[in-house]
């Protein structure tokens, strides 16, 4: 089911101009298992890696130093909308404990891998993700991902692991360009890579204040996928609210998509 948000005026001609469909990644194309405290487990995985590589501190001391650094970084990036690599916070946390490891060192990078390796255990593929991406791609739309994530190499790895890269024309991760949503730069970077204007693209995401706000502010159309309870009175109103990715195919002028879905299902019988 899809919903046109009150106050939005879109014509058939507006939708026919759309040449590109861009997506948020986590909780949009790939889902995070609910009810799981993955952050604590990911941090313990980082600690185990560091302990095995000569960092001799207690978990409590490491957690305290990491939490302090993380808070400082997030306070800064909430203003600047920059996105340093995860290894930067590891390097700074280690320095607070008397260890001198640069953010590009194997220790800091290995800790980032340990974090994302544990995080991967909580990720799963949305049931209609591949189907929708395939139909859009085969219908001539350019497609891509714009993701806020501090370990960009993990994003590329997991997209390849789930077979999504074949259906994506551009992948932009915040830590690769040091800009995060809702910064206009990250959206314009993706649009320029695709060779389309903002008015020729729609962005699909699950977070009003980053996905909808950022895309709308550069002139893109927006669709909010309602993965969780959202604030209906938020100022960051999308053009559409959808319940599942396949609702996009009701919005965009994709010809015979129902037949394409049925044929796709037959391939799995």
N, C-alpha and C positions, 0 to 999 in steps of 0.2 A: 504494500500500500504506500502510495506517495501522496504528499500533501503540499499544495501550493500555498505558501505563507501569505496571510492576509496583507494586502497593501502592495504586493508584488504584481507587476504587470509585464507579462511576457507573451509575445506573439509567436505564432508558428514560424514566422520569418526570423525572429530572434534565435529560436532553437535551431533553425536550419543553418544559421551562421556558425554554429559550434563545430570546430575542427579538432579539438583536443579535449581529452578528459584526464584530469590529474587527480591523484589520490593521496591522502594521508596513508601511512602504513599501519601502525599498531592500533588495534581496535577499529580498523576500517577494512583493510585487505587481510591482515593477519590479526588474530584475536589473542588476547591474554586471558588465561584461565582465571576466573573470578574466585574470590575467597582464599587466595593463596598469598602468603607473605613472601613473595619472591625476593623483595629487596634485601631482607635480612639474610636469606640463604645465599644470595649473590655476593653479599659482602663477606660472608663466611668463606665462600669460595676464593675470593681475593686474598683473604687472610691466610688461608691454607697454602696458596701459591707463594705468598711472600715468606711465610715461615719456612717453607721447603727450599727457599732461595736465600737464606741467611739473614732475614729480618727477625731479630729476636726481641719481640715485644709481646705483651699480653693482648688478647683480643679486645679487652675493654679499653686499653690505651690506644690501640689502632682505631677502634670504632669511634672513640672520642675525637681523635685528631682528624679522621676522615669526615665526620659529621660537621665539625667546625669549618673545615675547608669547603665542603660542599655547600654549606649555608652561605659562606662568603661569596662563592662563585655564583650561586643562584641569585643572590641579592644584586650582584653586579650585572649579570646577563639579563635580569628582568628590566634593567634600564637600557642597556646597550644592545640587547638582542644578539649578542655574539654567542658563539658555541665552541668553547675550547674542547679539545679531545679529552676523553675520560682519563687518559694517562696524565694529564696536567694535574688533576685533583689528587691522583695517587702520588705523583712526585712531590706536591706541596705537603701532603699529609706525612710522607716519609721524612721530609725536611724538618717538620715539627718534632719528629721523634729522633732526630740526630743522624739521619741517613741522607746521603747526597746522591740522588739518582735523578738525572734529567728526564723530562717527559718522553724523550725519544729513546731512552735506554731500554734494553731487553726486559729489565725488571718492571718498569712502569707499563710497557706495552704488553708484557705477559700478564700483568694484573688485569689489564683491560680485557684481554682474551678470557681470563678466568671468570670475570664478571659476566660477560656476554655469553660464555659457554653455559653457565648456570641459568641465565635468563632464557636461553633457547628452550629449556625444558618446560617452560610455561606458555610457549607460543604454539598456536595451531592454526591451520588454514581455514578461513571462512568457507562455508559450504558451497557458496555460489561464486567465489572469487575467480577461479580459473575460467569458469564458464562465461562470466560477464566480460572479463578481460579479452577472452578469445573472440567473443561476438563483436565487441567494440573494435578490436584490431582488424578483424576480417571485414567489418563494415566500413573501413577506411578512416576511422578515427585515430589520431595520434594519442598515445597514452603514456603516463608517467607517474612517478612517485615523488613526493616532496615530504621528507621525514625529519622531525626533530629527534636526533639521536647522537650521542657523543662518541659512539664507536662505529664509524662509517663502514669499516671493513666487515663488520658483523652484518650490517644491513645487506650488503652485496652478497654475502655468503648465504644468508637465509632466503633471500629472494631466489637465488640459484637453486638452493636445496628444495624449495617448494615448486620449482618449475615456472616461476613468474617472469623471469627475465626475458624469456622469448616473446612476451606480450607487452613489453615496456620499451618505449622509445627513449626515455630519459629517466635517470634516477639521480635525485639531488638529496644529499644528506647534509644536515646543518653543519656538522663538524668538519666537513670537507671544504666548505666555503666560509666558515666562521660567521654564519648568519643563520638565525633560527626564526621560524614562524612566530609572530605575525609580521616579521620584517618584510617590507616590500621587495628587498633585494633578492631574497631566496625565491620568491614567486617569479620575478622578472628574469632571474637566471634560468629557470626552467623553461619559461615561455620563449626566451631568446634561443635556447638550445633547440627547441621544437620549430622555431620559425613561425610562430603564430602570435597574434596580438591578444591582449587580455580579453577583449570582447568576443574573441573566437574560442574561448576556453571556459570550462566549468571545473570547479574544484569540489571534491567530495571528501568530507572528513567528519570526525565525531566530536570535535571540540569547538564551541562557538567562539571563544576568545582568542584562539590561535588560527584555526582552519578557516572559519567563516569570516572573521574580521580581517585577517591578512589578505585573503583572496579577494574579498569584496572591495577592499581599499585600493587594490590595483586595477579594478574594473572587471574582474572575472565574475561569471555566474557561480552560484554556490548551492551545494546540496549537503544538508546535515544528515548523517546517518545516525539514527537514534538507538545507539547501543546501550545507553543507560538513561536514567532520568535526567532531563535537561530543563533548564530554566526557560520557560516559555515567554517570560517577559524580558529576556535579555535584549540589550540594545543591538547585539550582533546577530541580526536576523538573516537567515539564509533565504534563497529563492524557493527552495524546496526542502521538505523534511521527508526522509525515506526510512523505512523499517529494515530494508535489506538491500543489498547491492543490486539485485536484479530489478528493483523498482526503477533504476536508471533507464532501463530499456523501455519503460512506459513513458519516460520523459523525452528522451532523445528520439529523433526520427530514424530509428533502426528498422529496416524493412524485414518483415517476416521473421522477427526474432523469436516468436513463439515456436515456429517450425524449427528454427535453429536449436532452441533449447531441447525440443523433443528428440531431434536427431542426435544431439549430444548425449542425452540420457541413454539412447539406444546403444551407444558405443561402450557403455559400462555394463550392459547386460551380459 
